[in-house]
Amino acid sequence: MRMSDIGLSRIEQQPTTLRDVVLERLRDAIIGGVFKPGDRLVERVLCEQLGVSRTVVRETLRYLDAEGLVTHVPNRGPMVAEMSWEDAQQIYDIRLKLETDAAMACARNMTPDLERRLKAALADLQSAGNDQAPGALFKAATRFYALIFEGARHNIAWEIVQRLNGRISRLRILTLTSDNRELPGPAHMLAICTAITNRDPDAALAAVTEHLHEAKLIARQLLLDDKAV
């Protein structure tokens, strides 16, 4: 019998594992500022707080290390990763190149279905902004950008951007919600979405550039003033 003849039912939704739940809880706690950069993450305490085994906590911390949110320091153990302005500057410069390329390509590849999905993602993002829910806004912005890279067919670039964004997750929330912006974060996303769905690569380039330029300036101020913790 060939494998293609075996009648296996398709798995429509992956089950959520305990590790996935713990990973999301800890990631949200770091991004939300519950744990500050430089804070030690004591396995015993995390086990007690979350009600899970040390094996699950250790595996979760390894994932967060790979994402750049946690670093393991010799003789001290896992700690919330700290970010210097020099490192953040490089990340924003790389993001600018990858995200402008993706936005322009997405505009060129626009389809009615992609337009509908982008506008729906933008609506979710705006709703999170109106509700003043930083965590929800962060996740909505990530989904919005994921669609842009999907539409651009830049899947490898998206993997790189996700890795880079993991290292500045806390900064991204602070810059998206900062009162020092000339335009609120969701307003920048509206400009990006409008340019892309209008199939205008040049306008998409300009909108993403303006958004990241302003975010970079705010990130610099936060880090140099030591207010990003």
C-alpha positions as CSV (number, residue, x, y, z in Angstrom):
1,M,0.0,0.0,0.0
2,R,1.3,3.4,-0.9
3,M,1.4,6.2,1.7
4,S,-0.8,8.3,-0.5
5,D,-3.6,5.6,-0.2
6,I,-3.7,5.8,3.6
7,G,-6.7,7.8,4.8
8,L,-5.3,10.1,7.6
9,S,-7.5,13.0,8.7
10,R,-5.9,16.4,8.3
11,I,-4.9,18.3,11.4
12,E,-6.5,21.7,11.0
13,Q,-5.1,23.2,14.2
14,Q,-2.0,22.4,16.1
15,P,-2.6,21.6,19.8
16,T,-1.2,24.1,22.3
17,T,1.5,22.5,24.4
18,L,2.4,23.4,28.0
19,R,5.7,24.8,26.8
20,D,3.9,27.0,24.3
21,V,1.7,28.4,27.1
22,V,4.7,29.1,29.3
23,L,6.6,30.6,26.5
24,E,3.8,33.0,25.7
25,R,3.4,34.0,29.4
26,L,7.1,34.6,29.9
27,R,7.5,36.4,26.6
28,D,4.6,38.7,27.4
29,A,6.0,39.4,30.8
30,I,9.4,40.5,29.4
31,I,7.9,42.5,26.6
32,G,5.4,44.1,29.0
33,G,8.1,45.1,31.4
34,V,7.2,42.8,34.3
35,F,10.8,41.6,34.1
36,K,13.3,44.4,33.3
37,P,16.5,44.2,31.3
38,G,19.2,42.7,33.5
39,D,16.7,40.9,35.9
40,R,17.7,37.4,36.8
41,L,15.2,34.7,35.9
42,V,15.4,32.2,38.7
43,E,14.2,28.8,37.6
44,R,12.9,27.8,41.0
45,V,10.8,30.9,41.3
46,L,9.4,30.7,37.8
47,C,8.4,27.0,38.5
48,E,6.6,28.1,41.6
49,Q,4.8,31.0,40.0
50,L,3.8,29.1,36.8
51,G,3.1,25.8,38.5
52,V,5.3,23.8,36.0
53,S,8.3,21.6,36.1
54,R,11.9,22.9,35.9
55,T,12.3,21.0,32.6
56,V,9.5,23.1,31.0
57,V,11.0,26.3,32.4
58,R,14.5,25.4,31.1
59,E,13.2,24.6,27.7
60,T,11.2,27.8,27.6
61,L,14.3,29.9,28.6
62,R,16.3,28.3,25.8
63,Y,13.6,29.4,23.3
64,L,13.7,32.9,24.7
65,D,17.5,32.9,24.4
66,A,17.2,32.0,20.8
67,E,14.7,34.9,20.3
68,G,17.2,37.3,21.9
69,L,14.9,38.1,24.9
70,V,17.0,36.2,27.4
71,T,20.8,35.7,27.8
72,H,22.6,33.2,29.9
73,V,25.4,34.7,31.9
74,P,28.2,32.5,33.4
75,N,27.8,32.0,37.1
76,R,24.6,34.0,37.2
77,G,22.2,32.0,35.0
78,P,19.5,33.3,32.7
79,M,18.8,37.0,32.6
80,V,16.5,39.4,30.6
81,A,18.7,40.6,27.8
82,E,19.9,44.2,27.8
83,M,20.0,46.4,24.7
84,S,22.6,49.1,23.9
85,W,21.9,51.9,21.5
86,E,24.7,50.7,19.3
87,D,23.0,47.3,18.9
88,A,19.5,48.8,18.5
89,Q,20.8,51.2,15.8
90,Q,22.1,48.3,13.7
91,I,18.7,46.5,14.1
92,Y,16.7,49.5,13.0
93,D,19.0,50.0,10.0
94,I,18.7,46.4,8.9
95,R,14.9,46.5,9.4
96,L,14.7,49.6,7.2
97,K,16.3,47.8,4.3
98,L,14.2,44.6,4.7
99,E,10.9,46.2,5.5
100,T,11.0,48.8,2.7
101,D,11.9,46.1,0.2
102,A,9.0,44.0,1.4
103,A,6.5,46.9,1.4
104,M,7.4,47.8,-2.2
105,A,7.3,44.2,-3.4
106,C,3.9,43.7,-1.6
107,A,2.5,46.7,-3.4
108,R,3.6,45.3,-6.7
109,N,2.1,41.9,-5.9
110,M,-1.2,43.2,-4.5
111,T,-4.3,41.1,-5.0
112,P,-7.9,41.6,-3.9
113,D,-7.6,38.8,-1.2
114,L,-4.3,40.3,0.1
115,E,-5.9,43.7,0.2
116,R,-8.8,42.4,2.3
117,R,-6.5,40.6,4.7
118,L,-4.2,43.6,5.1
119,K,-7.1,46.0,5.8
120,A,-8.5,43.5,8.4
121,A,-5.1,43.3,10.1
122,L,-4.9,47.1,10.1
123,A,-8.4,47.3,11.7
124,D,-7.2,44.9,14.5
125,L,-4.1,47.0,15.0
126,Q,-6.2,50.2,15.2
127,S,-8.6,48.6,17.7
128,A,-5.7,47.6,19.9
129,G,-4.3,51.1,19.8
130,N,-7.7,52.6,20.7
131,D,-8.0,50.2,23.6
132,Q,-4.5,51.3,24.8
133,A,-3.5,47.7,25.1
134,P,0.3,47.6,24.4
135,G,0.6,43.9,24.3
136,A,-2.3,43.5,21.9
137,L,-0.9,46.3,19.8
138,F,2.5,44.6,19.6
139,K,0.9,41.3,18.4
140,A,-1.4,43.1,15.9
141,A,1.6,45.0,14.5
142,T,3.5,41.7,14.1
143,R,0.6,40.1,12.3
144,F,0.3,43.2,10.0
145,Y,3.9,43.0,9.0
146,A,3.8,39.2,8.6
147,L,1.1,39.8,5.9
148,I,3.3,42.4,4.1
149,F,6.3,40.0,4.0
150,E,3.9,37.2,2.9
151,G,2.6,39.4,0.1
152,A,6.1,40.3,-0.9
153,R,7.1,36.6,-0.9
154,H,10.1,37.5,1.2
155,N,9.8,34.6,3.7
156,I,13.6,34.4,4.5
157,A,13.6,38.2,5.1
158,W,10.7,37.8,7.5
159,E,12.5,35.1,9.5
160,I,15.4,37.6,9.9
161,V,13.1,40.4,10.9
162,Q,11.3,38.3,13.5
163,R,14.7,37.4,15.0
164,L,15.7,41.1,15.1
165,N,12.4,42.3,16.4
166,G,12.6,39.7,19.2
167,R,15.7,41.5,20.6
168,I,13.9,44.9,20.6
169,S,10.4,43.7,21.5
170,R,10.1,46.0,24.6
171,L,11.5,48.9,22.6
172,R,8.9,48.3,19.9
173,I,6.0,48.6,22.4
174,L,7.5,51.8,23.8
175,T,8.0,53.4,20.4
176,L,4.6,52.3,19.1
177,T,2.8,53.9,22.1
178,S,5.1,56.8,22.7
179,D,3.5,60.3,23.1
180,N,6.6,61.8,21.4
181,R,5.6,60.6,18.0
182,E,4.5,63.2,15.4
183,L,2.0,60.5,14.3
184,P,0.8,57.6,16.6
185,G,2.1,54.2,15.7
186,P,-1.3,53.0,14.2
187,A,-1.4,56.1,12.0
188,H,1.9,55.2,10.5
189,M,0.5,51.7,9.8
190,L,-2.5,53.2,8.1
191,A,-0.2,55.2,5.8
192,I,1.8,52.0,5.0
193,C,-1.4,50.0,4.4
194,T,-2.8,52.7,2.2
195,A,0.3,53.0,0.0
196,I,0.6,49.2,-0.4
197,T,-3.1,48.6,-1.2
198,N,-3.0,51.5,-3.7
199,R,-0.3,49.5,-5.4
200,D,2.2,52.4,-5.0
201,P,5.7,51.1,-4.3
202,D,7.2,54.6,-4.0
203,A,4.6,55.7,-1.4
204,A,5.1,52.4,0.5
205,L,8.9,53.1,0.6
206,A,8.3,56.6,1.9
207,A,5.7,55.5,4.5
208,V,7.9,52.7,6.0
209,T,10.9,54.9,6.0
210,E,9.1,57.6,7.9
211,H,7.7,55.1,10.4
212,L,11.1,53.5,11.2
213,H,13.0,56.8,11.2
214,E,10.7,58.1,13.9
215,A,10.8,54.9,15.8
216,K,14.6,54.9,15.7
217,L,14.8,58.4,17.1
218,I,12.5,57.5,20.0
219,A,14.4,54.3,20.7
220,R,17.6,56.3,20.8
221,Q,16.2,58.7,23.3
222,L,14.8,55.9,25.5
223,L,18.0,54.0,25.6
224,L,20.3,56.9,26.1
225,D,18.1,58.2,28.8
226,D,17.8,54.7,30.3
227,K,14.0,54.8,30.2
228,A,13.5,51.6,28.2
229,V,13.5,49.5,31.3
